[in-house]
């Protein structure tokens, strides 16, 4: 039998047949896969732009699948419309769908990393009361020279605008001139007064010489509408920022504007980008008609707006029809066409441009940041849960949006491209510039950014953002699933300057007594409930994981339901938590410092207290843990989501991981890190979701029943708490007891212990004047009462000028200065100095008190440790007197009777 020879032609024919067979098999697999998808509705994205419309490029009558390039995801339009409850207003329907909580716009002066931030400095009149589902906030940033864009933005947006303005040094004056001008001198001024909320920030070492202290004072800033607008034709070389060679921290501004928005949806945008008309209402209508597609699904998503730019003297297009005409005549082009064309083109850009205009907002295509879109820098509407903008990246260094989008890519975000809405840049088409000193400077910054990218830490930081946005989404899904006491006795009054004559009268009001106390208090306080949402944030030089592990009852805590005990520490302080909680019986916000491998011990300790103690059930109910660590001292591993956190191995053996710790071996000691006590205090305060807080050190335990008694006092004295305009806090006297003593539960037991010297005033042998209250002796002599009352009222003057009280407050008092460490001491005095400048009253409560963990402090003998401590204290005193006090005089005013 002879072998049959195969020619090359026959061989090629066989190969072609094989290829066709393979292609046929692949085609069958694809068809089966498509059929599979069509039978599984839960895995698809169903948008209903309108009852009779689908989301394809043209109107379709039946279900069809879009086949797009690799960056696109199939999108299916259903055949029938869902019923809509037409009798409710749109904003009510949206709020019901989103299940969101309204957020107040409250003016605050905050430390924000290396900046001072005046948040909600001047608030939009309508924005103040804006419901979370009522609109979308346009969040933006700039310096005062960008103010010329605001009228156009507000006119086209017709919704709230959150505007963070960088105002170092005397740029503050020009900023205020510009704000008052746009508020009063333009045809759009009424719209701006209604919707624009301004935040101002400046570096701590570039303060203005004077600032308006509050909103009323800011609105009285002089302006002259006869003069040219102060933000036009500015010589940039004369600006403070330029003279001092300061870079523009664009991402700081972006994050400030985002964090201060009080609506569920935002559009984080540059102020030179103007939206097409009617976008806000059309987007909210799309949400109502497509709540499942918009809010659910296993992938996070944002809603992208294509961007265009127009010739310098062109009229802005209001809608897609006008835009198409301008594109035909080259009066408009895709954004950055001649600078970075791939940075802003959307998937299926050509098809998007060809598609007909529509009155209905719809999803045109869905893409990801892969392949030819790896450098995409889209602008989008979001639920404000996407990663923050990296604040180390400045405008001069470029890449200020790419890093955030890189994090979103790691989290597998989907980009849902809207149609026919769009953005258009302020008139003028950008082109490459010839090299100049300015471009060379920017190239230098770009090079430094490239070097930073190469550094492994930045990848770690971005990965952390990505991981914790996943946590955020998981946690969000899971969470869906006149005083009534006797008046102060005249014999207690003394001419002491620190005391104020205040008459507290009993009230017999029975208003709303049928309501539960928590409902009654919410009505009295007019407060808004706040969610506890897990977030990964840059916090100055730290990474903060806020609401890392949340108390199950605290998550749903109403603003008037309790008082939050806000505290701080490292894991070695965890031993105090069970006792605090047992006596407090309310929410606890606990900020834990966990640099490097201390994170592991911190997690071991948290899981131990959550699972291994008699008090564990209470701790699970009430304690919310936040963890923070320096950016240059990251843990090598962190739990990536709530499930991983609760799978963390723990041992309920006899030795708790936080007991008998050799402190010289913890990471903080090994790296010689100071303890940023005031960073922890502020984190815990800001994360509280009740109206009242008690900012306390975790070694201080309250007498029993304090929370309920205080809230009853508020309920019975509405006028004294809510109507009176004086700033006030409610002070608790502090004591300490012998090492092996049993803690006193009430004043009767405390007096007995004081009589036998088992208890003494706090820091009696260290700094007696730091904690003694006005009328201390009279307070001790007063009889015990079941009713909480205000015993006396004082101020921080004269012999109380160094007073460091602990108090219940409405969380509106000044923040703790974060430059002051535990080692440098004076960590509470700075804050009380600011409160003195603001003329705070200190209302001393009776018979409630605090008692320190057993052990009476005595002066220490000199040692190497005390010498190091003296060195820290001297350095800190220098910072306080030469830096902090001058700053506070600008921020809070002056008063010669106030002392640090």
Beta strands, then each sheet from edge to edge (+ up, - down):
strand 1: 108-112
strand 2: 115-122
strand 3: 136-142
strand 4: 161-166
strand 5: 196-203
strand 6: 265-268
strand 7: 273-275
strand 8: 301-310
strand 9: 332-334
strand 10: 362-367
strand 11: 379-382
strand 12: 414-425
strand 13: 535-539
strand 14: 542-549
strand 15: 563-569
strand 16: 588-593
strand 17: 623-630
strand 18: 692-695
strand 19: 700-702
strand 20: 728-737
strand 21: 759-761
strand 22: 789-794
strand 23: 806-809
strand 24: 841-852
sheet 1: 1+ 2- 5+ 4+ 3+ 6+ 11- 8+ 9-
sheet 2: 1+ 2- 5+ 4+ 3+ 6+ 11- 8+ 12+ 7-
sheet 3: 1+ 2- 5+ 4+ 3+ 6+ 11- 8+ 12+ 10-
sheet 4: 13+ 14- 17+ 16+ 15+ 18+ 23- 20+ 21-
sheet 5: 13+ 14- 17+ 16+ 15+ 18+ 23- 20+ 24+ 19-
sheet 6: 13+ 14- 17+ 16+ 15+ 18+ 23- 20+ 24+ 22-
end
